[in-house]
């Protein structure tokens, strides 16, 4: 999975350029609206000028926030600096609500004062038309960059320009109403501007607070949980916690998998879950933990191997018997051949206790201790007369068994402990494994009686072509 702390230089430069352009656009609009509002005496237009001035300050905050948020993770900020953008957006929210309150108070004062004079001339409408055009193009451009780069601060800027667009239209309507003789049209338009400023502040503030409080991203938890559950081998998602840090979704997921699975298989399930999450959310960084779960359909042998795996003990020849209401288990465990028997017996006793903990104290458990086969034996190919003699013995006993045929690929190796023999044979593809195993065991017993030096005889039974 990729490291989300690596900052994309191209994306960072694009965000900074957009923030700089917002500062310039907001400043130009603020100056133009203040000038037009001062000349015309329009409260709505002055309110818009104040709104644009706040936007300019917010754009400056956005610029510094985007620049700081682009810094990589360090020793004090393990998840990077992306929340600088959220802090800037929170400050912008406070500015918006403060401006909205001021405009509401002034609008009601104007409504109560019937002597308010507004002179809406054509330069005023020209400023509004220019403002509407700038707001339209800036809101679209910023919105697109914010979505593509996952920037909260730029999304806040886009929201500002969108609300400015609506506000400017309301101001124009109010001024037209004033020119038509409706004296309070400008003040009512100012109230409309205040309403849109407050709505913009509420929307921005809600999203910012959710980010700062580590709220789970909307609709994403359910989508990612379903994607993980659909991964083969995942029994359930025991826990899934998500939060947003800038454009990234980070969190933790705990997966339940069968405890009988080998470690490598469980690791592959974890990797598949990571791929499933990235397919749904490419910017996600989820830390996965895999927890073993007991399944209802585990066999006795599987449960014993789980216990043996915890003890790092090789086990084989497991035999389980159900004796009325009691379970009887016998098996072979392997330890180093040079180990003192007292220590080996203590290991076997501890293993038997672990088996009793797994199945209950009423279980009957017997262990047989065997020396662990060396990992590497030194050997050489036996002389050809010896190999040929063993091969003939295999062919002879194979003919007697009746199940196997066509002895071939016989290899005989000399070791310090004796002979090791490997061979291939053919059997009926429809024969049960039990029958084939019994047949090759019979062959092995006969050959080993003839060659006591054989310490290991390994057969590979291949299905016979029909």
SULSUL-V380962 format. One record per run of one state. SS is the DSSP state (helix for helix, strand for strand, loop for the rest). FROM is the first residue (numbers start at 0). TO is the last residue. If there is no record, write none. Layout:
ss-><SS,SS>
from-><FROM,FROM>
to-><TO,TO>
//
This chain:
ss-><loop,helix,loop,helix,loop,helix,loop,helix,loop,helix,loop,helix,loop,helix,loop,strand,loop,strand,loop,helix,loop,strand,loop,helix,loop,strand,loop,strand,loop,helix,loop,strand,loop,strand,loop,helix,loop,strand,loop,strand,loop,helix,loop,strand,loop>
from-><0,8,40,42,69,82,112,121,149,151,179,184,212,219,229,235,245,247,258,262,280,283,293,299,311,313,323,325,335,340,359,363,371,378,381,383,401,404,415,418,427,432,450,453,463>
to-><7,39,41,68,81,111,120,148,150,178,183,211,218,228,234,244,246,257,261,279,282,292,298,310,312,322,324,334,339,358,362,370,377,380,382,400,403,414,417,426,431,449,452,462,465>
//
